[in-house]
Amino acid sequence: MIVLGIDIGGTGVKGALVDTETGAVKTDRFRLPTPQPAIPSGVAGVVESIAKHFDYRGSAGITFPGVIKKGVIQTAANLDGAWIGRDGAELFRPCIGGEVVVLNDADAAGLAEMRFGCGVGQGGTVVLVTLGTGIGSAVFYDGKLLPNTEFGHLKIRGKDAEKRASERVREHKGLSWEEWSERVAEFLRELEHLLAPDLFIIGGGISKKADKFLPLVARSVQTRMEPARLLNNAGIIGAALVAP
């Protein structure tokens, strides 16, 4: 089944058509900047533009960078506070022309990696971490998702982890790979203490440069780490997987 998956981020909104049987992305990704301010009406307009780009009407999955409960958005740390309390499916349904499921962005990426990527056949505790505008997390035990973990907001040295170790922080502060890797490792060690994971999957756009930082991170992290096999398409693929 070919389904539209859309991944909403703090800096960009991207989508593609996905074969949900194989996980293959069947089109080039189409990306538009996240409008600023990132209010619901503006982002909904971008979602509609992406659907029109693919001449698509039908069911779809859409990720959101925040906690989602029963379709209602509870947090929006890297977007606008006006999102809180909004029913995501209700907002996006007219934009897509079909039924919509909205889920946490890292949860979507994790679902894709567990189905088609690094997590295939992996038992025990798997933690996916996405490094981008913020830090997302998805936790699985024996393949089952614990939704909405949002470990990017753990306090590290008095700040949210994503304020110290996200990819955006690396870019804005001009951190070297060594400097940034130390911050990422500190965050992952905290997750080790809390969860005793069997595998870390490192995702987000930076995963395509894993060779530049994962060996540095591994110096002080005991848990096995793998870069996301689906790279930055994981969120799109995971969104398509949950489409109604």
The 8 nearest C-alpha neighbors of each residue, nearest first, counted from 0:
[[1, 18, 19, 2, 20, 17, 21, 239],
 [2, 0, 18, 17, 16, 19, 3, 25],
 [3, 1, 17, 16, 239, 59, 0, 4],
 [2, 4, 16, 59, 15, 239, 17, 5],
 [3, 5, 239, 235, 238, 60, 14, 15],
 [6, 4, 14, 61, 235, 13, 62, 60],
 [5, 7, 62, 235, 13, 12, 234, 61],
 [8, 6, 12, 63, 62, 5, 11, 13],
 [9, 7, 11, 10, 12, 64, 6, 63],
 [8, 10, 77, 132, 11, 78, 33, 7],
 [11, 9, 33, 8, 32, 132, 12, 34],
 [12, 10, 32, 33, 8, 31, 9, 13],
 [13, 11, 7, 31, 30, 8, 6, 33],
 [14, 12, 30, 6, 29, 5, 31, 11],
 [13, 15, 5, 29, 4, 28, 6, 235],
 [16, 14, 28, 4, 26, 3, 17, 29],
 [15, 17, 3, 2, 25, 26, 24, 1],
 [18, 16, 24, 2, 1, 25, 23, 19],
 [17, 19, 1, 23, 22, 20, 0, 21],
 [18, 20, 22, 21, 0, 240, 17, 1],
 [21, 19, 18, 22, 0, 23, 1, 240],
 [20, 22, 23, 19, 18, 115, 17, 24],
 [23, 21, 19, 18, 20, 236, 115, 17],
 [22, 24, 18, 21, 17, 25, 19, 236],
 [23, 25, 17, 26, 16, 18, 22, 15],
 [24, 26, 17, 16, 23, 18, 27, 15],
 [27, 25, 16, 24, 15, 28, 17, 29],
 [26, 28, 29, 15, 25, 24, 16, 14],
 [27, 29, 15, 14, 26, 30, 13, 16],
 [28, 30, 14, 13, 27, 15, 49, 31],
 [31, 29, 13, 12, 28, 14, 11, 32],
 [30, 32, 12, 11, 13, 33, 29, 45],
 [33, 31, 11, 10, 34, 12, 30, 45],
 [32, 34, 11, 10, 12, 9, 37, 31],
 [35, 33, 37, 36, 32, 41, 42, 38],
 [36, 34, 37, 33, 38, 41, 78, 32],
 [35, 37, 38, 34, 79, 78, 41, 33],
 [38, 36, 35, 34, 78, 79, 42, 41],
 [37, 39, 79, 41, 36, 40, 81, 42],
 [40, 38, 42, 41, 43, 82, 37, 81],
 [39, 41, 43, 42, 38, 44, 90, 37],
 [42, 40, 44, 43, 38, 39, 34, 37],
 [41, 43, 45, 44, 39, 40, 37, 46],
 [44, 42, 46, 40, 45, 41, 39, 91],
 [43, 45, 47, 41, 42, 46, 40, 48],
 [44, 46, 48, 42, 47, 43, 49, 41],
 [47, 45, 43, 49, 48, 44, 42, 50],
 [46, 48, 94, 44, 50, 45, 49, 51],
 [49, 47, 45, 51, 46, 50, 52, 44],
 [50, 48, 52, 46, 51, 47, 45, 14],
 [49, 51, 47, 55, 53, 52, 48, 95],
 [52, 50, 54, 48, 53, 49, 55, 47],
 [53, 51, 49, 50, 54, 48, 55, 29],
 [52, 54, 55, 51, 50, 49, 16, 15],
 [55, 53, 51, 52, 50, 56, 49, 48],
 [56, 54, 53, 50, 51, 57, 95, 3],
 [57, 55, 96, 95, 97, 54, 50, 58],
 [58, 56, 97, 96, 95, 59, 55, 98],
 [57, 59, 97, 98, 99, 242, 243, 2],
 [60, 58, 242, 99, 3, 4, 2, 239],
 [59, 61, 238, 242, 239, 100, 4, 99],
 [62, 60, 5, 101, 238, 6, 4, 100],
 [61, 63, 104, 6, 102, 103, 101, 7],
 [62, 64, 103, 104, 7, 65, 102, 61],
 [65, 63, 104, 103, 8, 75, 7, 62],
 [66, 64, 74, 75, 63, 103, 67, 76],
 [65, 67, 73, 147, 74, 103, 72, 68],
 [68, 66, 72, 71, 70, 73, 102, 103],
 [69, 67, 71, 70, 72, 66, 73, 102],
 [70, 68, 71, 67, 72, 86, 101, 102],
 [69, 71, 68, 86, 67, 87, 101, 88],
 [72, 70, 86, 68, 67, 69, 85, 84],
 [71, 73, 67, 83, 84, 85, 74, 66],
 [72, 74, 83, 66, 67, 84, 71, 65],
 [75, 73, 65, 66, 83, 72, 76, 82],
 [74, 76, 65, 78, 77, 80, 79, 64],
 [75, 77, 78, 74, 65, 79, 64, 80],
 [78, 76, 9, 75, 79, 133, 64, 132],
 [77, 79, 37, 75, 76, 9, 80, 38],
 [80, 78, 81, 37, 38, 82, 75, 36],
 [81, 79, 82, 83, 75, 78, 74, 76],
 [80, 82, 79, 83, 38, 39, 85, 84],
 [83, 81, 80, 85, 39, 79, 84, 72],
 [82, 84, 73, 72, 81, 85, 74, 80],
 [83, 85, 72, 71, 73, 82, 86, 81],
 [86, 84, 82, 72, 71, 83, 87, 90],
 [87, 85, 71, 89, 70, 88, 90, 72],
 [88, 86, 90, 89, 85, 70, 101, 71],
 [89, 87, 99, 91, 90, 92, 86, 100],
 [88, 90, 86, 87, 92, 91, 93, 99],
 [91, 89, 87, 88, 92, 86, 93, 43],
 [90, 92, 94, 88, 93, 89, 43, 87],
 [91, 93, 95, 94, 89, 88, 97, 98],
 [94, 92, 96, 95, 91, 90, 97, 89],
 [95, 93, 47, 91, 92, 96, 46, 43],
 [96, 94, 92, 56, 93, 97, 50, 47],
 [97, 95, 56, 93, 57, 92, 94, 98],
 [98, 96, 57, 58, 95, 92, 56, 99],
 [97, 99, 58, 92, 243, 59, 57, 100],
 [98, 100, 59, 88, 58, 60, 92, 242],
 [99, 101, 60, 242, 88, 61, 102, 241],
 [102, 100, 61, 62, 60, 87, 88, 70],
 [103, 101, 62, 67, 63, 104, 61, 100],
 [102, 104, 63, 106, 62, 105, 65, 64],
 [103, 105, 62, 63, 107, 64, 106, 234],
 [104, 106, 108, 135, 107, 136, 137, 103],
 [107, 105, 137, 109, 103, 104, 108, 110],
 [108, 106, 237, 234, 104, 110, 105, 109],
 [109, 107, 234, 233, 105, 111, 237, 106],
 [108, 110, 106, 112, 111, 107, 137, 127],
 [109, 111, 107, 113, 237, 108, 112, 114],
 [110, 112, 237, 114, 108, 109, 113, 233],
 [113, 111, 116, 109, 115, 114, 118, 110],
 [112, 114, 118, 119, 110, 111, 116, 115],
 [113, 115, 111, 112, 119, 110, 116, 118],
 [116, 114, 112, 111, 113, 119, 22, 117],
 [117, 115, 112, 228, 118, 113, 119, 229],
 [118, 116, 112, 119, 228, 227, 113, 225],
 [117, 119, 113, 121, 112, 116, 120, 114],
 [120, 118, 113, 121, 117, 114, 116, 115],
 [119, 121, 118, 122, 113, 142, 117, 114],
 [122, 120, 118, 119, 123, 141, 142, 125],
 [123, 121, 141, 120, 142, 124, 140, 125],
 [122, 124, 141, 140, 197, 125, 121, 196],
 [123, 125, 140, 196, 197, 139, 141, 126],
 [126, 124, 198, 139, 196, 138, 197, 199],
 [127, 125, 138, 199, 137, 200, 198, 128],
 [126, 128, 200, 137, 136, 199, 201, 109],
 [127, 129, 136, 201, 135, 202, 200, 126],
 [130, 128, 202, 203, 135, 134, 201, 136],
 [131, 129, 134, 203, 165, 166, 202, 133],
 [130, 132, 166, 133, 165, 203, 167, 134],
 [131, 133, 167, 9, 166, 165, 10, 134],
 [134, 132, 161, 131, 165, 130, 135, 151],
 [135, 133, 151, 130, 161, 129, 165, 131],
 [136, 134, 129, 105, 128, 151, 149, 133],
 [135, 137, 128, 105, 127, 149, 150, 148],
 [136, 138, 106, 127, 105, 126, 109, 148],
 [137, 139, 126, 145, 125, 144, 127, 136],
 [140, 138, 144, 143, 125, 142, 124, 145],
 [139, 141, 124, 143, 142, 123, 125, 144],
 [142, 140, 122, 123, 143, 139, 124, 121],
 [141, 143, 140, 139, 122, 144, 113, 121],
 [144, 142, 139, 140, 141, 145, 138, 110],
 [145, 143, 139, 146, 138, 142, 140, 137],
 [144, 146, 138, 139, 143, 147, 148, 137],
 [147, 145, 144, 148, 106, 137, 138, 103],
 [146, 148, 66, 149, 103, 145, 67, 106],
 [147, 149, 150, 146, 136, 137, 145, 138],
 [150, 148, 151, 136, 147, 135, 152, 66],
 [151, 149, 152, 153, 148, 136, 135, 134],
 [150, 152, 134, 161, 160, 149, 153, 135],
 [151, 153, 159, 150, 160, 149, 154, 161],
 [154, 152, 150, 159, 160, 151, 155, 158],
 [153, 155, 159, 158, 157, 160, 152, 156],
 [156, 154, 158, 157, 160, 159, 153, 186],
 [155, 157, 158, 154, 159, 160, 163, 153],
 [156, 158, 155, 154, 159, 160, 153, 163],
 [159, 157, 154, 155, 156, 160, 162, 163],
 [158, 160, 152, 154, 162, 161, 153, 155],
 [159, 161, 151, 163, 162, 155, 153, 152],
 [160, 162, 165, 134, 133, 151, 164, 163],
 [161, 163, 159, 160, 164, 158, 165, 168],
 [164, 162, 161, 160, 165, 168, 182, 159],
 [163, 165, 161, 182, 183, 160, 162, 168],
 [166, 164, 161, 168, 130, 133, 167, 131],
 [165, 167, 131, 169, 168, 130, 132, 170],
 [166, 168, 132, 170, 165, 169, 171, 131],
 [167, 169, 171, 165, 166, 170, 172, 164],
 [170, 168, 174, 166, 167, 172, 171, 173],
 [169, 171, 173, 167, 168, 172, 166, 174],
 [170, 172, 168, 173, 169, 167, 174, 166],
 [173, 171, 174, 169, 170, 168, 167, 175],
 [172, 174, 170, 171, 169, 175, 168, 179],
 [175, 173, 169, 172, 178, 179, 176, 170],
 [174, 176, 178, 177, 179, 173, 169, 180],
 [175, 177, 179, 178, 180, 212, 174, 211],
 [176, 178, 180, 175, 179, 181, 215, 212],
 [179, 177, 175, 181, 180, 176, 174, 182],
 [178, 180, 182, 176, 181, 177, 174, 175],
 [179, 181, 183, 177, 216, 182, 178, 176],
 [180, 182, 184, 179, 178, 183, 185, 177],
 [183, 181, 185, 179, 180, 164, 184, 186],
 [184, 182, 180, 186, 164, 185, 181, 187],
 [185, 183, 187, 181, 216, 186, 182, 180],
 [186, 184, 182, 188, 183, 187, 181, 189],
 [185, 187, 183, 189, 184, 188, 182, 190],
 [188, 186, 190, 184, 189, 185, 191, 183],
 [189, 187, 191, 185, 190, 186, 184, 220],
 [188, 190, 192, 186, 187, 191, 193, 185],
 [191, 189, 187, 193, 188, 192, 194, 186],
 [192, 190, 195, 188, 189, 194, 193, 196],
 [191, 193, 189, 190, 194, 195, 188, 187],
 [194, 192, 190, 191, 195, 189, 196, 188],
 [193, 195, 191, 196, 190, 192, 124, 189],
 [196, 194, 191, 192, 193, 197, 190, 124],
 [197, 195, 124, 194, 198, 125, 191, 126],
 [196, 198, 124, 125, 123, 222, 195, 223],
 [199, 197, 125, 223, 196, 224, 222, 126],
 [198, 200, 224, 126, 127, 125, 223, 201],
 [201, 199, 127, 225, 226, 227, 224, 128],
 [202, 200, 226, 128, 227, 127, 129, 225],
 [203, 201, 129, 227, 206, 128, 230, 226],
 [204, 202, 129, 130, 231, 205, 206, 131],
 [203, 205, 231, 206, 207, 131, 230, 202],
 [204, 206, 207, 203, 208, 130, 209, 202],
 [207, 205, 209, 202, 208, 204, 203, 226],
 [206, 208, 205, 209, 230, 204, 226, 231],
 [209, 207, 206, 210, 205, 211, 212, 204],
 [210, 208, 206, 211, 213, 212, 207, 226],
 [209, 211, 208, 212, 213, 214, 207, 206],
 [212, 210, 209, 208, 213, 176, 214, 215],
 [211, 213, 215, 209, 214, 210, 180, 176],
 [212, 214, 216, 215, 209, 210, 217, 211],
 [215, 213, 217, 216, 212, 210, 218, 211],
 [214, 216, 212, 213, 217, 218, 180, 177],
 [217, 215, 213, 184, 180, 218, 214, 212],
 [216, 218, 220, 214, 219, 215, 213, 221],
 [219, 217, 216, 215, 220, 214, 221, 184],
 [218, 220, 217, 216, 221, 184, 188, 215],
 [221, 219, 217, 222, 218, 188, 184, 216],
 [220, 222, 219, 223, 217, 188, 218, 191],
 [223, 221, 220, 198, 197, 224, 196, 199],
 [222, 224, 198, 199, 221, 197, 225, 220],
 [225, 223, 199, 200, 198, 222, 226, 201],
 [224, 226, 200, 201, 227, 199, 223, 117],
 [227, 225, 201, 200, 206, 228, 202, 209],
 [226, 228, 202, 230, 229, 201, 200, 225],
 [227, 229, 116, 230, 117, 226, 112, 225],
 [228, 230, 233, 227, 232, 116, 231, 112],
 [231, 229, 227, 228, 232, 206, 233, 202],
 [230, 232, 204, 203, 233, 229, 202, 234],
 [233, 231, 235, 230, 234, 229, 236, 24],
 [232, 234, 108, 236, 229, 231, 235, 111],
 [235, 233, 108, 237, 107, 236, 232, 6],
 [236, 234, 4, 238, 5, 6, 232, 233],
 [235, 237, 233, 239, 238, 234, 111, 232],
 [238, 236, 107, 111, 240, 234, 108, 239],
 [237, 239, 60, 4, 235, 61, 240, 236],
 [238, 240, 4, 60, 236, 242, 237, 241],
 [239, 241, 237, 238, 242, 19, 236, 60],
 [240, 242, 239, 238, 60, 243, 100, 237],
 [241, 243, 60, 59, 239, 100, 240, 58],
 [242, 58, 241, 98, 99, 100, 59, 60]]
